Amino acid sequence: MFGLFFYILFTPGVSEFLCKSSDLEISYTFCDSRPHTFMFSLTPCSIMNKSVWKAALTWIPRSDIIFLKIVFNVWYDNAKALQWKEVLCSGADDEFSVCGMLKGETVATTFDIKGARTKFPKGNYDIILQGFSDDSENNMVMCLNFTMIVKQDAF
């Protein structure tokens, strides 16, 4: 099990590798032009016979996280394949540790990505992950653009 760790004051527009293996390659950029303090890790860097990816996130948000809505869009070989929206923090009875964090505080959390149990067909995936501090999706607090290249079919 091998994972890459990044802790960076991110330079906008520059693509950073998250992981690279014989069957999978994942990189990301930030969607906006402002620098971020950000660390993300993912293990294992493989899509073959894995049921869960383990992820770790360290991030210093640029605004308070009282309300947080996540919008997740996936394109497969340039065709939209999925859109998912979820309110993670509403300001009342929130279950996630990031909820209630203040601007400048360090968010440090680990979580499972259970989508790894999906059999991804070979091809190119573009994944946009956006975080908004309002339900109308006007105030973006985070935007990541992931590129995932699946090099062989997992079937």
Backbone as a chain_set.jsonl record, in Angstrom:
{"seq": "MFGLFFYILFTPGVSEFLCKSSDLEISYTFCDSRPHTFMFSLTPCSIMNKSVWKAALTWIPRSDIIFLKIVFNVWYDNAKALQWKEVLCSGADDEFSVCGMLKGETVATTFDIKGARTKFPKGNYDIILQGFSDDSENNMVMCLNFTMIVKQDAF", "coords": {"N": [[0.839, -1.169, 0.0], [0.774, 2.035, -1.005], [0.971, 5.485, -0.743], [0.846, 8.877, -1.763], [1.795, 11.919, -0.269], [0.883, 15.285, 0.051], [1.724, 18.446, 1.14], [1.186, 21.621, 0.767], [1.626, 25.039, -0.161], [-0.331, 25.831, -2.433], [0.347, 26.356, -5.853], [-1.512, 28.109, -8.045], [-3.094, 26.728, -10.97], [-1.149, 24.862, -11.606], [-0.698, 21.482, -12.196], [-0.885, 18.8, -9.925], [0.386, 15.625, -9.043], [-1.511, 13.122, -7.545], [-1.56, 10.378, -7.267], [0.098, 7.586, -8.85], [0.134, 4.665, -10.698], [0.462, 1.351, -12.153], [-2.08, 0.877, -13.126], [-3.618, 3.135, -12.675], [-3.904, 6.69, -12.615], [-3.902, 9.751, -11.001], [-4.401, 13.176, -10.859], [-4.509, 16.676, -9.84], [-5.825, 20.025, -9.914], [-6.419, 23.313, -8.608], [-9.469, 25.088, -9.039], [-9.705, 27.821, -8.888], [-7.813, 30.934, -8.82], [-6.446, 31.543, -6.523], [-3.978, 30.944, -3.969], [-3.757, 27.913, -1.97], [-3.612, 26.283, 1.22], [-3.04, 23.025, 1.614], [-3.428, 19.505, 1.927], [-3.608, 16.247, 0.736], [-4.17, 12.797, 0.703], [-4.206, 9.521, -0.735], [-4.856, 6.112, -0.583], [-5.122, 2.691, -1.505], [-3.159, 3.334, -4.477], [-4.664, 2.283, -6.756], [-7.043, 0.599, -8.809], [-7.708, -1.967, -8.991], [-9.221, -4.768, -7.657], [-9.893, -3.579, -5.145], [-11.792, -2.545, -2.396], [-12.23, -0.228, -0.949], [-10.99, 3.078, -0.853], [-8.641, 4.796, 1.146], [-8.586, 7.969, 2.502], [-6.965, 11.022, 3.398], [-7.192, 14.287, 4.657], [-5.936, 17.51, 4.976], [-6.503, 20.849, 5.524], [-6.613, 24.363, 5.336], [-9.161, 26.408, 5.642], [-10.376, 29.305, 3.852], [-12.514, 30.687, 4.749], [-15.179, 30.746, 7.229], [-16.652, 27.606, 8.116], [-19.623, 27.071, 8.374], [-21.944, 26.504, 6.997], [-21.962, 24.069, 4.491], [-22.007, 22.979, 1.285], [-21.568, 20.387, -0.975], [-20.706, 19.857, -4.323], [-20.455, 17.538, -6.809], [-19.189, 16.605, -9.791], [-18.854, 14.393, -12.525], [-17.17, 13.493, -15.429], [-16.892, 11.198, -18.081], [-14.716, 10.238, -20.493], [-15.272, 12.695, -21.815], [-18.084, 12.892, -21.617], [-20.845, 13.717, -19.602], [-21.21, 11.963, -16.649], [-22.081, 11.759, -14.007], [-23.718, 13.606, -11.436], [-23.676, 14.87, -8.243], [-25.041, 16.215, -5.321], [-24.734, 17.455, -2.061], [-25.574, 18.544, 1.179], [-23.336, 19.043, 3.606], [-22.816, 20.424, 5.943], [-25.013, 22.174, 7.952], [-25.3, 23.871, 10.01], [-26.661, 23.027, 12.204], [-26.776, 20.293, 14.342], [-24.669, 18.879, 13.007], [-22.743, 16.245, 11.544], [-20.141, 15.988, 10.608], [-16.622, 16.549, 11.061], [-15.482, 18.829, 9.973], [-17.428, 20.743, 9.988], [-18.357, 23.809, 11.408], [-15.814, 24.783, 11.649], [-13.502, 27.492, 11.8], [-12.373, 30.266, 9.81], [-9.024, 29.976, 8.86], [-8.439, 28.04, 10.783], [-7.139, 24.711, 11.157], [-8.241, 22.037, 9.285], [-8.273, 18.676, 9.777], [-8.672, 15.5, 8.773], [-9.72, 12.086, 8.265], [-11.052, 9.72, 5.932], [-13.152, 7.283, 4.277], [-13.385, 6.389, 0.847], [-15.791, 5.002, -0.685], [-16.523, 4.546, -3.262], [-14.588, 3.258, -4.636], [-15.175, 0.623, -4.929], [-16.549, 0.422, -7.233], [-16.435, -0.728, -10.545], [-14.385, 0.663, -12.657], [-14.45, 1.573, -16.023], [-11.86, 1.46, -18.504], [-10.342, 4.531, -19.357], [-10.623, 8.175, -19.552], [-11.292, 10.347, -16.887], [-12.835, 13.241, -15.728], [-13.156, 15.119, -12.892], [-14.928, 17.316, -10.999], [-14.908, 18.902, -7.992], [-16.685, 20.83, -5.874], [-17.05, 23.152, -3.208], [-19.426, 24.94, -1.369], [-20.422, 27.805, 0.539], [-23.024, 28.424, 0.823], [-26.472, 27.639, 0.085], [-27.351, 28.368, -2.423], [-25.256, 28.134, -4.132], [-23.471, 30.195, -4.731], [-21.31, 31.208, -3.281], [-18.331, 30.075, -3.382], [-16.088, 28.041, -1.609], [-14.147, 26.189, -2.008], [-12.628, 24.532, -4.73], [-11.834, 21.848, -6.662], [-10.212, 20.287, -9.37], [-10.045, 17.236, -10.568], [-8.169, 14.87, -12.433], [-8.534, 11.712, -13.635], [-7.069, 8.862, -14.814], [-7.813, 5.827, -15.994], [-6.077, 3.034, -16.676], [-6.461, 0.411, -17.465], [-9.085, -1.975, -17.931], [-11.094, -2.976, -15.182], [-12.501, -5.266, -15.122]], "CA": [[0.0, 0.0, 0.0], [1.619, 3.204, -1.144], [0.23, 6.712, -1.0], [1.644, 10.085, -1.826], [1.278, 12.972, 0.582], [1.238, 16.629, -0.376], [1.371, 19.573, 1.993], [1.723, 22.666, -0.083], [0.949, 26.281, -0.469], [-0.548, 25.436, -3.815], [0.517, 27.336, -6.916], [-2.669, 27.945, -8.917], [-2.902, 26.387, -12.369], [-0.162, 23.809, -11.774], [-1.257, 20.169, -11.889], [-0.111, 18.022, -8.96], [0.036, 14.213, -9.017], [-1.976, 12.553, -6.297], [-0.979, 9.038, -7.266], [0.378, 7.013, -10.168], [0.486, 3.252, -10.642], [0.342, 0.71, -13.462], [-3.466, 0.855, -13.582], [-4.349, 4.351, -12.316], [-3.168, 7.946, -12.481], [-4.795, 10.817, -10.552], [-3.778, 14.475, -10.588], [-5.514, 17.69, -9.569], [-5.52, 21.449, -9.847], [-7.503, 24.099, -8.033], [-10.236, 25.774, -10.083], [-9.552, 29.272, -8.798], [-6.436, 31.41, -8.976], [-5.869, 31.89, -5.23], [-3.229, 29.839, -3.367], [-4.401, 27.154, -0.905], [-2.821, 25.396, 2.049], [-3.819, 21.831, 1.337], [-2.766, 18.209, 1.861], [-4.559, 15.17, 0.474], [-3.526, 11.528, 0.369], [-5.118, 8.469, -1.161], [-4.234, 4.792, -0.663], [-3.999, 2.45, -2.401], [-3.251, 3.962, -5.794], [-5.012, 1.181, -7.644], [-8.469, 0.321, -8.908], [-7.859, -3.408, -9.145], [-9.554, -5.588, -6.488], [-9.911, -2.808, -3.909], [-13.165, -2.18, -2.086], [-12.293, 1.101, -0.342], [-9.793, 3.904, -0.784], [-8.478, 5.558, 2.387], [-8.173, 9.338, 2.19], [-6.666, 11.934, 4.511], [-7.268, 15.673, 4.203], [-5.587, 18.633, 5.848], [-6.848, 22.038, 4.742], [-6.898, 25.581, 6.097], [-10.159, 27.137, 4.847], [-10.272, 30.766, 3.764], [-13.726, 31.256, 5.338], [-15.809, 29.884, 8.217], [-17.41, 26.493, 7.553], [-20.858, 26.882, 9.128], [-22.763, 25.808, 6.006], [-21.107, 23.547, 3.428], [-22.664, 22.153, 0.273], [-20.612, 19.802, -1.901], [-21.213, 19.511, -5.653], [-19.514, 16.585, -7.372], [-19.515, 16.322, -11.195], [-17.917, 13.458, -13.145], [-17.259, 13.274, -16.871], [-16.142, 10.029, -18.542], [-14.404, 10.442, -21.91], [-15.942, 13.944, -22.228], [-19.538, 12.838, -21.472], [-21.219, 13.822, -18.194], [-21.601, 10.65, -16.154], [-22.656, 11.812, -12.67], [-23.731, 14.829, -10.642], [-24.146, 14.58, -6.89], [-25.017, 17.381, -4.441], [-25.025, 17.074, -0.681], [-25.282, 19.512, 2.232], [-22.582, 18.374, 4.668], [-22.93, 21.224, 7.158], [-26.165, 23.077, 7.884], [-25.272, 24.748, 11.172], [-27.388, 22.394, 13.309], [-26.612, 18.838, 14.459], [-23.805, 18.394, 11.931], [-21.997, 15.055, 11.931], [-18.781, 15.989, 10.075], [-15.696, 17.33, 11.884], [-15.174, 20.095, 9.311], [-18.516, 21.684, 10.27], [-18.095, 24.714, 12.513], [-14.44, 25.275, 11.633], [-13.385, 28.916, 11.508], [-11.35, 30.681, 8.85], [-7.661, 29.899, 9.374], [-8.227, 26.827, 11.568], [-6.72, 23.583, 10.351], [-9.112, 20.87, 9.179], [-7.494, 17.452, 9.601], [-9.624, 14.4, 8.872], [-9.548, 10.919, 7.407], [-12.338, 9.157, 5.535], [-13.142, 6.256, 3.245], [-14.07, 6.652, -0.413], [-16.313, 3.677, -0.996], [-16.71, 4.426, -4.702], [-13.531, 2.425, -5.196], [-15.731, -0.7, -5.234], [-17.073, 0.5, -8.588], [-15.523, -1.181, -11.596], [-14.23, 1.772, -13.594], [-13.943, 1.21, -17.339], [-10.668, 2.147, -18.98], [-10.635, 5.816, -19.981], [-10.28, 9.416, -18.87], [-12.349, 10.896, -16.043], [-12.65, 14.587, -15.191], [-13.989, 15.202, -11.698], [-14.922, 18.644, -10.392], [-15.447, 18.893, -6.634], [-16.847, 22.206, -5.42], [-17.648, 23.377, -1.897], [-20.075, 26.244, -1.286], [-20.836, 28.208, 1.883], [-24.444, 28.775, 0.763], [-27.254, 26.661, -0.671], [-27.572, 28.85, -3.79], [-24.021, 27.843, -4.864], [-22.847, 31.445, -5.17], [-20.096, 31.496, -2.515], [-17.465, 28.904, -3.427], [-14.97, 28.063, -0.662], [-13.132, 25.259, -2.487], [-12.924, 23.893, -6.008], [-10.749, 21.005, -7.136], [-10.414, 19.649, -10.667], [-9.265, 16.009, -10.601], [-8.09, 14.084, -13.66], [-8.268, 10.316, -13.313], [-6.87, 8.038, -16.001], [-7.849, 4.387, -15.726], [-5.248, 2.505, -17.743], [-6.919, -0.911, -17.892], [-10.39, -2.328, -17.392], [-11.039, -3.749, -13.93], [-13.433, -6.39, -15.252]], "C": [[0.893, 1.244, 0.0], [0.754, 4.407, -1.436], [1.192, 7.879, -1.042], [0.993, 11.138, -0.957], [1.771, 14.308, 0.061], [0.818, 17.604, 0.709], [2.004, 20.773, 1.327], [0.946, 23.949, 0.077], [0.824, 26.217, -1.969], [-0.363, 26.603, -4.77], [-0.619, 27.133, -7.91], [-2.271, 27.605, -10.351], [-1.907, 25.276, -12.625], [-0.79, 22.488, -11.336], [-0.318, 19.421, -10.955], [-0.576, 16.573, -9.014], [-0.405, 13.822, -7.625], [-1.446, 11.129, -6.166], [-0.813, 8.547, -8.69], [0.799, 5.568, -9.964], [0.304, 2.661, -12.035], [-1.087, 0.724, -13.998], [-4.234, 2.158, -13.363], [-3.408, 5.538, -12.2], [-4.179, 9.024, -12.088], [-3.96, 12.069, -10.282], [-4.889, 15.483, -10.336], [-4.93, 19.085, -9.71], [-6.661, 22.105, -9.078], [-8.166, 24.885, -9.152], [-10.046, 27.285, -10.053], [-8.078, 29.652, -8.801], [-5.777, 31.782, -7.651], [-5.118, 30.697, -4.64], [-3.995, 29.203, -2.201], [-3.345, 26.443, -0.076], [-3.621, 24.106, 2.121], [-2.935, 20.596, 1.342], [-3.846, 17.164, 1.651], [-3.765, 13.924, 0.148], [-4.596, 10.493, 0.056], [-4.345, 7.163, -1.249], [-5.324, 3.746, -0.807], [-4.207, 3.162, -3.73], [-3.481, 2.858, -6.818], [-6.521, 1.039, -7.685], [-8.742, -1.176, -8.953], [-8.101, -4.074, -7.786], [-9.499, -4.833, -5.16], [-11.354, -2.388, -3.634], [-13.287, -0.754, -1.549], [-10.944, 1.795, -0.489], [-9.8, 4.619, 0.562], [-7.946, 6.93, 2.011], [-7.905, 10.1, 3.477], [-6.603, 13.345, 3.936], [-6.829, 16.602, 5.309], [-5.747, 19.879, 5.007], [-7.074, 23.195, 5.703], [-7.862, 26.41, 5.265], [-9.966, 28.646, 4.926], [-11.536, 31.461, 4.255], [-14.274, 30.273, 6.366], [-16.625, 28.794, 7.515], [-18.617, 26.221, 8.472], [-21.852, 26.108, 8.26], [-21.81, 25.326, 4.924], [-21.912, 22.604, 2.541], [-21.594, 21.693, -0.71], [-21.334, 19.474, -3.205], [-20.105, 18.727, -6.346], [-19.982, 16.246, -8.789], [-18.432, 15.433, -11.792], [-18.227, 13.362, -14.635], [-16.38, 12.07, -17.201], [-15.965, 10.17, -20.044], [-15.26, 11.56, -22.508], [-17.47, 13.903, -22.209], [-19.878, 12.891, -19.982], [-21.803, 12.505, -17.714], [-22.333, 10.711, -14.812], [-22.654, 13.243, -12.158], [-24.354, 14.478, -9.303], [-23.996, 15.852, -6.07], [-25.438, 16.934, -3.057], [-24.675, 18.227, 0.251], [-24.608, 18.743, 3.363], [-22.715, 19.088, 5.998], [-24.092, 22.192, 6.992], [-26.193, 24.059, 9.04], [-26.018, 24.181, 12.367], [-27.198, 20.884, 13.25], [-25.769, 18.236, 13.333], [-22.949, 17.236, 12.418], [-20.54, 15.067, 11.487], [-17.885, 16.945, 10.868], [-15.36, 18.69, 11.272], [-16.224, 21.164, 9.646], [-18.203, 22.51, 11.521], [-16.67, 25.237, 12.569], [-14.426, 26.745, 11.232], [-12.258, 29.17, 10.521], [-9.978, 30.632, 9.52], [-7.392, 28.707, 10.271], [-7.851, 25.684, 10.63], [-7.742, 22.456, 10.442], [-8.205, 19.675, 8.931], [-8.436, 16.281, 9.825], [-9.233, 13.255, 7.95], [-10.935, 10.364, 7.088], [-12.129, 8.098, 4.468], [-13.869, 6.767, 2.014], [-14.528, 5.295, -0.914], [-16.589, 3.483, -2.471], [-15.656, 3.561, -5.363], [-14.037, 1.018, -5.506], [-16.352, -0.745, -6.627], [-16.016, 0.011, -9.563], [-15.462, -0.08, -12.652], [-13.736, 1.266, -14.938], [-12.696, 2.03, -17.675], [-11.082, 3.459, -19.644], [-10.233, 6.984, -19.109], [-11.501, 9.962, -18.145], [-11.931, 12.298, -15.61], [-13.652, 14.743, -14.061], [-13.829, 16.6, -11.106], [-15.613, 18.532, -9.038], [-15.482, 20.334, -6.142], [-17.476, 22.218, -4.033], [-18.179, 24.794, -1.829], [-20.506, 26.529, 0.145], [-22.285, 28.683, 1.909], [-25.177, 27.763, -0.121], [-27.475, 27.072, -2.124], [-26.354, 28.64, -4.692], [-23.389, 29.095, -5.47], [-21.501, 31.696, -4.494], [-19.222, 30.243, -2.413], [-16.302, 29.074, -2.447], [-13.846, 27.133, -1.093], [-13.585, 24.701, -3.827], [-11.678, 23.144, -6.468], [-11.152, 20.349, -8.445], [-9.474, 18.452, -10.73], [-9.289, 15.433, -12.01], [-7.706, 12.673, -13.239], [-8.17, 9.538, -14.624], [-6.808, 6.578, -15.555], [-7.196, 3.712, -16.92], [-5.641, 1.117, -18.239], [-8.269, -1.197, -17.248], [-10.227, -3.214, -16.162], [-11.934, -4.974, -13.99], [-12.688, -7.705, -15.364]], "O": [[1.676, 1.452, 0.926], [-0.117, 4.344, -2.303], [2.246, 7.846, -0.408], [-0.233, 11.239, -0.913], [2.933, 14.447, -0.323], [-0.332, 17.584, 1.149], [3.226, 20.92, 1.328], [-0.24, 23.944, 0.408], [1.773, 26.517, -2.694], [-0.857, 27.704, -4.525], [-0.687, 26.087, -8.556], [-1.277, 28.103, -10.879], [-1.817, 24.784, -13.75], [-1.346, 22.388, -10.243], [0.895, 19.406, -11.162], [-1.777, 16.304, -9.029], [0.254, 14.154, -6.639], [-0.955, 10.724, -5.113], [-1.481, 9.014, -9.613], [1.695, 5.271, -9.173], [0.024, 3.387, -12.988], [-1.288, 0.595, -15.205], [-5.374, 2.284, -13.811], [-2.27, 5.41, -11.749], [-5.196, 9.195, -12.759], [-2.953, 12.025, -9.576], [-6.062, 15.201, -10.58], [-3.718, 19.291, -9.635], [-7.734, 21.523, -8.919], [-7.504, 25.3, -10.103], [-10.206, 27.954, -11.074], [-7.204, 28.785, -8.787], [-4.656, 32.289, -7.65], [-5.561, 29.559, -4.787], [-4.783, 29.87, -1.53], [-2.304, 26.044, -0.598], [-4.743, 24.089, 2.627], [-1.82, 20.627, 0.822], [-4.882, 17.194, 2.314], [-2.792, 13.984, -0.603], [-5.732, 10.582, 0.521], [-3.305, 7.097, -1.904], [-6.4, 3.937, -0.241], [-5.329, 3.547, -4.059], [-2.612, 2.546, -7.631], [-7.202, 1.329, -6.702], [-9.899, -1.596, -8.952], [-7.28, -3.955, -6.876], [-9.093, -5.404, -4.148], [-12.053, -1.928, -4.537], [-14.343, -0.136, -1.682], [-9.893, 1.189, -0.279], [-10.859, 5.004, 1.056], [-6.961, 7.038, 1.28], [-8.534, 9.856, 4.507], [-6.034, 13.569, 2.867], [-7.292, 16.496, 6.445], [-5.199, 19.97, 3.909], [-7.665, 23.015, 6.768], [-7.454, 27.048, 4.295], [-9.468, 29.185, 5.915], [-11.632, 32.687, 4.19], [-13.887, 29.104, 6.38], [-17.212, 29.028, 6.459], [-18.618, 25.262, 9.243], [-22.512, 25.18, 8.727], [-20.942, 26.079, 4.482], [-22.422, 21.577, 2.99], [-20.813, 22.499, -1.216], [-22.421, 18.896, -3.202], [-18.969, 19.19, -6.455], [-21.052, 15.664, -8.966], [-17.242, 15.677, -11.598], [-19.374, 13.179, -15.044], [-15.273, 11.932, -16.679], [-16.945, 10.218, -20.787], [-15.884, 11.396, -23.556], [-18.1, 14.813, -22.747], [-19.263, 12.184, -19.184], [-22.762, 11.99, -18.288], [-23.123, 9.819, -14.503], [-21.717, 14.002, -12.406], [-25.421, 13.868, -9.237], [-22.95, 16.499, -6.112], [-26.368, 16.145, -2.895], [-23.604, 18.821, 0.131], [-25.23, 17.894, 4.002], [-22.727, 18.455, 7.054], [-24.154, 22.939, 6.016], [-27.012, 24.977, 9.058], [-26.014, 24.787, 13.438], [-27.437, 20.269, 12.211], [-26.124, 17.198, 12.775], [-22.483, 17.234, 13.557], [-19.763, 14.231, 11.948], [-18.326, 18.013, 11.293], [-14.989, 19.612, 11.998], [-15.931, 22.359, 9.592], [-17.831, 21.964, 12.56], [-16.342, 26.047, 13.436], [-15.242, 27.185, 10.421], [-11.313, 28.388, 10.416], [-9.789, 31.176, 10.608], [-6.23, 28.377, 10.509], [-8.206, 25.694, 9.452], [-8.068, 21.982, 11.53], [-7.443, 19.67, 7.964], [-8.941, 16.086, 10.93], [-8.503, 13.445, 6.977], [-11.873, 10.519, 7.871], [-11.072, 8.022, 3.84], [-14.857, 7.493, 2.125], [-13.751, 4.536, -1.494], [-16.865, 2.362, -2.9], [-15.806, 3.17, -6.52], [-13.398, 0.29, -6.265], [-16.647, -1.823, -7.143], [-14.833, 0.314, -9.41], [-16.39, 0.081, -13.444], [-12.705, 0.595, -14.998], [-12.515, 3.145, -17.188], [-12.052, 3.498, -20.401], [-9.593, 6.819, -18.071], [-12.596, 10.033, -18.704], [-10.798, 12.508, -15.176], [-14.849, 14.527, -14.247], [-12.723, 17.011, -10.754], [-16.769, 18.116, -8.955], [-14.443, 20.98, -6.008], [-18.334, 21.391, -3.724], [-17.48, 25.744, -2.183], [-20.905, 25.623, 0.877], [-22.73, 29.274, 2.893], [-24.568, 27.113, -0.97], [-27.756, 26.223, -2.97], [-26.412, 28.934, -5.886], [-22.846, 29.06, -6.574], [-20.633, 32.338, -5.085], [-19.356, 29.454, -1.478], [-15.619, 30.099, -2.445], [-12.719, 27.258, -0.614], [-14.768, 24.432, -4.036], [-10.609, 23.731, -6.638], [-12.291, 19.911, -8.61], [-8.268, 18.607, -10.92], [-10.308, 15.499, -12.698], [-6.691, 12.462, -12.576], [-9.092, 9.563, -15.439], [-5.892, 6.156, -14.849], [-7.695, 3.801, -18.042], [-5.205, 0.692, -19.309], [-8.559, -0.716, -16.153], [-9.351, -4.078, -16.105], [-12.102, -5.656, -12.979], [-13.311, -8.76, -15.48]]}, "num_chains": 1, "name": "protein.A"}
